[in-house]
Structures are given as structure tokens and as C-alpha cells.
Amino acid sequence: MRHLVLLAFALLIAGNAIVADAGAKVGAGGTPAAMPKAPDPAAIMVAVKEVGIVNGIALACGHKDAIARAKSLMIMRVPKTREYGEIFEQASNDSFLAQSVKKGACPGRATLAVQLETAARGLPAAPSHQAITETAAPGVGVNPKYLLQDTNGRAIMDSDFRGRFQLISFGYTFCPDICPTTLIEMAEVLKLLGDDANRLQPIFVSVDPERDTLDVLRSYTGFFDKRILGATASPELVRRAADNFKVRYEKVKEPGAAPLQYAVDHSAGMYLLGPDGSFVTKFAYAMPVADVAARIREFMAKAPPAPAAR
């Protein structure tokens, strides 16, 4: 398995390098997106090595989810050069061998997930990925209705969680930065709420059903916190749910890219629904986690749990 993963990346770096558009990209809301700073090659090398180390541990311990996440980070976030590929391969090999002699000392999935996302912060964002600029006030026109399928294959809708608050975010598992950051924050909110977290159902809705199968989505959300429920559906139902929440998203492909190699620009942030299913508020992307948890506590204090749906 180890050699298959490394071979796949070696084939990727042998291809043409992806060249980012030199012009300023204009967001869907009409606001010119700020040009990102040129990534520091030394910082990327350090991050690639760290990802490789975690990948080697995952390979030795048989954590397929972490292996897949490391691979997606290398594909989506790392410039396709031989140097970075060799750093990743060497770090993976060394880590694999070191971990193989530590029988019975494999770290858990959650530990590897945190290590991967921490290492990923040193990688550049995918060239074409960005949050869609919102022009309307948060929450204007939100109709908090959805009909989706959770990662257990069960049909779910907004009314299934009556009596509990819902914290909902839209994104996709190949998302290089916004979605992992949001889910790390969502998991931290659950921790900060303590016992009150029992009154909150966190949900991550994938807007990329073509690649995000239920198994992939279950593994991805489980990385961050098993209480986060992954959900998706047919493209039509996903689009309907997104439209109801005023979430915008669109595929972005580089010229000549493979059919399944694309990014998805999308709205960011988390939506809070009340125990009666009504829309309460939207938390902006990167809002301090402590502030999000405090606001949720305030809303919980004002809204005693409604009777649960039968």
C-alpha cells in the first residue's frame, strides 16, 4: 500500500506544473480577491515533511483515512515539483520504518487528523480555491430547510432534530483550508460547551457529492469529532439545500485538469438553527471559537429545549 501511494504522487509530480493565474481573481460577489502572498519554499518543505511523517505513521498503522487525507493534501496544496515529492517520499519512508518497530504504539485516528491539519497550515492554499464573497447581510432570506442523506445512509431533514440546536456548515472534503479550519472550530465549540453540547447537533453538508461518498464523508467528519454528522445527497437536493441557506458554490477547474481534479469555491461560515428549526444566526468564517460558543450558550439560555420530534 505504501508504495502505491508514493507511486501515485510520483506520477503526479512528473506532469506539468499547475500555474496560477497571475491576474487578480474576482469573486462571485463582484469583489476583487486579494492576491495571495507568494508561498515560502522553505516553509512548504517543512510542512511537506510533516505531512510525510504523518503519512508514514498512517501507512504503518493501517489508518486508511489519514493516508487518503495526506494524499489529497499533496495533490491539492503542494506545487508539483520533484523536490517536494522526494521530501514527502523520504519522510514517509523514514516514518514508516520507525513506526513499524513500535509494535502496539499506534496513535489514534483523531491524533493523526489533528497532526495532519496542523501540518497543512504551512501549505499554500489550492490556487483556485477561495471563499465566495457575500454581498447580502448574513441570514437575509435564509429558509432553513433541507432533505439530505447522512453518512449512515439515512434520509434526514431539518425537522429530525427538533428540540436541539443545529450548527450547520457547507463545504467538501477536498477543501484545502476553509473546511478543515471550520470543522476544527466546530469540534472545539463542542468541547467548550461541555454538557450543553448534548443540545446541539453539528452537521457538515458536502456540496461535492460527485467525490464525497458517504464513506469518505463519514471518515472525514470523524477526523474532527464523531458527533459531527456528515450529510450530502443528489446534486439536485444539495443545490436546493444550499439555495435555501443562501449558500453559493461553484466548481473551478484548471485547464487540462483530470475530470475529478477540481476545487469548489463556496460560501463559508456556520449557520445556527434553534430547537424549533428556525434560523437563529450565522457565524462568520474564522470568528473566534470562544465567541461562537458563548453566543450559542446565550441562545440556549433563552430557548428551553422544545419537544423532540417523534
DOGU-460705 format. One record per residue: y, z, x of N, C-alpha, C in turn; residue in one letter. Coordinates in steps of 0.2 Angstrom, whole numbers, plus 5000, padded with zeros to 4 digits. Example, Ala and Ser with C-alpha at 12.3 -4.5 7.8 and 13.67 -1.06 7.14 Angstrom:
497250395066497850395062498450395066a 498950355064499550365068500050395064s 
This chain:
499450005004500050005000500650005004m 500650045010501250055014501449985017r 500949945019501049885022501349835017h 501049835011501349785006502049795004l 502249865004502949875003503449855009v 503149865015503549845021503549765021l 503049735020503049665020503449635015l 503549665009503949635004504649645006a 504849695009505549695012505649655017f 505149645022505249595027505349525025a 505049505019505149435016505849435014l 506049485011506749485008507249475013l 507249515019507749505024507749435027i 507149405027507149335030507549285027a 507649295020508049255016508749245018g 509149215014509849205016510249275014n 510749295017511149355016511549345010a 511649395006512049385000512749395002i 513149355000513849355002514249374996v 514649434997515049454991515649404990a 515849404984516449364983517049394986d 517449354990518049384993518649394989a 518649364983519149374978519149434974g 519649464972519649524968519349504961a 518849544959518549534953518849564947k 518949534942519249554936518749584931v 518849644929518449674924518449644917g 517949664913517949634907518549654902a 518849714904519449734900520049704903g 520049654908520649624910520949654916g 520749714918521049744924520749724930t 521149704935520849684942520449744945p 519849734947519449784950519649794957a 519749854960519949864966519449844971a 519649814977519149784981518849844985m 518149844986517849904989518049904997p 518049965000518149965007517449935010k 517649905016517049875020516549935022a 515949925021515449975022515449985030p 515350045032515250065039514550055041d 514450005046513749995048513350055050p 513750095054513350155057513150205051a 513550205046513350255040512750225036a 512850155036512250125032511550135036i 511650125043511050135047510750205046m 511150255045510950325044510650335037v 510950305032510650305025510050265025a 509950205028509350175028508750215031v 508950245037508450285040508150345035k 508650375032508450425027508050405022e 508250345019507850315013507150305016v 507050275022506450255025506050315026g 506350375028505950435029505650465023i 506050455017505850475011505250435008v 505350365010504850315008504150335011n 504250345018503650365021503250425019g 503650475017503350535014502950515007i 503350475003503050454997502450414997a 502450375002501850325004501250375006l 501350425010500850465012500550515006a 501050525002500850574996500650534990c 500750474990500550434984501050434978g 501650454980502150454974502450384973h 502150354968502250284967502950274965k 503250324961503850314958504450314963d 504350364968504850364974504750304978a 504150274979504150214983504450154979i 504450154973504750094969505550104969a 505750174969506450184969506750164976r 506350184981506650164988506650094989a 506150054986506149984987506749954983k 506949984977507449954973508149964977s 508150024980508750044984508849994990l 508349974993508449924999508549854996m 508349834991508449774988509149764985i 509349814982509949814978510549834982m 510449874987511049914990511149894997r 510649875001510649865008510749785010v 511249775014511349705017510749675020p 510549615018509849585020509949565027k 509849605032509849595039509249615042t 508949585048508349615051508449685054r 509049695056509149765059509049815054e 509349815048509249865043508449865041y 508149815041507449805039507049845044g 507149835050506749865056506849945056e 507449965054507650035054507250065048i 507250035043506850055037506150055038f 505850005041505150005043504950055048e 505350065053505150115058505150185055q 505750195052505750265049505150275044a 505050225040504450235035503750245039s 503650205044503050215048503050285051n 503550305055503550375058503450425053d 503850425047503750475042503050475039s 502750415038502150415035501650445040f 501650435046501150465051501250545051l 501950565051502050635052501750675046a 501850645040501650675034500950675033q 500650625035499850615035499550675038s 499750705043499450765046499550825043v 500050825038500250885034499850895028k 499150895028498750895023498950955018k 499050935011499250985006499951015006g 500350975010501050995011501550945008a 501350905003501750855000502250884996c 502850864996503450884992503350854985p 503650884980503550864973504050804972g 503850774966504250714964505050724964r 505150784961505850804960506250804966a 505950834971506250844978506350774981t 505850734981505950664984506450624980l 506550634973507050604970507750624972a 507850684973508450714975508650684982v 508150684986508250664993508450594993q 508150554989508250484989509050464986l 509150504981509850494978510350514983e 510250574986510750594991510850544997t 510250514999510250465005510650405002a 510550384996510850324993511650324993a 511950384993512650394993512950364999r 512550355004512850325010512750255011g 512450225005512350145005512950115001l 513150055003513650014999513350004992p 513849994987513649984980513449904980a 512949894975512749824975513449774974a 513449724977514049684977514349664970p 513949654965514149634959514149684954s 514049744955513949794950514649834950h 514849854944515449894943515449914935q 515749974934515849994928516349954924a 516249934918516649894914517249934912i 517849904913518449944912518549944904t 518650004902518850014895519550014893e 519749974888520449974886520650014880t 520150034876520250074870520150144871a 520450184867520350264868519650284868a 519350324872518650344871518550374864p 517950344861517750364855518050324849g 518550284850518850254844518250204841v 518150214835517650164832516950174833g 516750234836516050244838515650264831v 515150224830514650234825514050264828n 513850324828513350354832512650344829p 512450284828511850264825511450224830k 510750234830510350194834509650194832y 509250144833508550144832508250114838l 507850154842507550134849506850154849l 506550154855505950174856505950214863q 505650274862505650324868505050304872d 505050344878504550324883503850344881t 503750374876503050384873502850334868n 503250284867503150234863503250244855g 503650304854503850324848504550294846r 504550274839505250244837505650304836a 506250304838506750364837507350334834i 507750384831508350364828508850424828m 509450414828509950474828509750534824d 509450514818509350574813508750614815s 508350594820507750634823507950694826d 508550704828508750764832509250804828f 509250804822509650844818509550924819r 510150954820510051024822510151034829g 510250984833510350984840510950944842r 511250954847511750914850511350854854f 511650794855511350744859511950724864q 511650714870512050694876511750624878l 512150574876511850504877512250464883i 511850434887512150384892511850324892s 512150264893511850194893511850174900f 511350134902511350114909510650074910g 510450074916509750044918509550074925y 508850064926508550094931508750064938t 508850004938509049974944509749984946f 510150014942510850034943510950074950c 511350044955511350074961511750134962p 512250154958512650214959512850244953d 513050214948513350244942512850284938i 512250254937511750284933511450344936c 511250334943510950394946511450454946p 512050434947512550494948512650524941t 512650484935512650514929512050554927t 511450534929510850574927510850634931l 511050634938511150694942511550744938i 512150724936512650764932512350784926e 511950744922511650764916511150824917m 510750814922510250864924510650934926a 511150924929511550984931511851024925e 512050984920512351014914511851054911v 511151024911510651064908510551134911l 510551134918510451194922511051244920k 511651214920512251264919512251294912l 511951254907511951284900511451334899l 510951334904510451394903510051384897g 509951444893509551444887509851394882d 510551384882510851344877510651274878d 510351254883510151184884509551164879a 509251214876508751204871509151174864n 509751184864510151154858510451084860r 510251054865510450994867509850944869l 509950884866509450834868509750774872q 509650774879509950724883509550654883p 509850604882509550534881509850484886i 509450444889509650394893509450324890f 509850284888509650224885509750164890v 509150124891509250074895509450004892s 509949974895510249914892509849854896v 509349864899508949814903508249814901d 508049804895507349804893506949754896p 507249704899506849654902506449684908e 506749724912506449754918506249824917r 506549864912506449934911505949944906d 505249944908504749954904504750024902t 504350044897504350124895504050164901l 503550134905503350174911503850184916d 504150124918504750134923505250184921v 505450174914505950224912505750294912l 505150304910504850374910504850404917r 504650364922504650384929505350404931s 505850354929506550364932506850424929y 506850434922507150494920506850554922t 506150554923505850614925506050634932g 506250584936506550604943507050654943f 507550654937508050694937507950754933f 507650754927507450814923507050784918d 506450824917505950794912506250804905k 506750844904507050854897507450794895r 507650744900508050684898507550634895i 507650614889507250564886507550494887l 507050454890507250384891507050344885g 507550294883507450254877507650184878a 507350134875507550064875507250034869t 507249964869507049934863507049854864a 506949814859507049744860507849734862s 507949674865508649664867509149664860p 508849644855509249654849509449724847e 508949764847509049834845509549874850l 509449854856509849884861510549864861v 510649804859511349774858511649804852r 511249814847511549844841511749924842r 511349954846511550024848512150034852a 512149984857512749984862513349964858a 513349914853513949904849514149954845d 513649994842513850054838514250104842n 514050114848514350164853514950134857f 515150074855515650034859515550034866k 514850024868514650014875514649944876v 514949914882514949844884514449844890r 514049784890513649774896513549694897y 513449674903513349604904512949594910e 512449544911512149534917512549494922k 512449514928512849474933512349454939v 512349394940511849364944512149324950k 511949334956512249294962511949224961e 512249174963512049104963511349104967p 510849074964510249064968509749124968g 509949174964509549234964508949224960a 508449264962507749264958507949284950a 507449264946507649274939507749344937p 507349394941507449464939507849504944l 508249464948508649494953509349494951q 509649544947510249534944510549614944y 511149614943511449684941511749684934a 511949734931512149744924512849784925v 513349754924514049784923513949824916d 514149884916514149914909514649974909h 514749994903515250054902514850114904s 515250164907515050224910515250284906a 514950344907515150404903514550424899g 514650484896514150514892514450534885m 514050514879514350524873513950594870y 514350634867514050694864514050684856l 513550694853513450704846513350774844l 513550794838513450854835512850864832g 512650924830512050944827511950904820p 512450884817512450844811512350764812d 512350744819512350674821512950644821g 513550674820514150644820514450644828s 514850594829515150584836515650644837f 515550674843516050734844516550714850v 516250684855516750664861516350624866t 516750594870516450554876516750584882k 516250604887516450624893516550574898f 517050564901517250514906516750514912a 516550454915516150454921516450494926y 516050534930516250574936516750634934a 516750654927517050714925516750774928m 517050824931516650874934516150904930p 515550914932514950944928515151004925v 515451054929515651114926516051114920a 516551064920516951054914516551024908d 516150974910515650954904515251004901v 514951044905514551104902515051154898a 515551164901516051214897516251184891a 516451124890516651084884516051094879r 515451074881514851074877514751144874i 514851194878514751264876515251284870r 515851254871516451264866516251234860e 515951174860515751144854515151174851f 514751204855514151244852514351304848m 514851334851515151394848515451384842a 515751324841516051314834515551284829k 514951264831514551224827513851264827a 513751304823513051334822512551284821p 511951294824511451234823511351214815p 511351154814511151134807510451134806a 510151134800509451124798509151064802p 508551074805508251024808507950974803a 507950914806507650854801506850874800a 506650854794505950864793505550794795r 
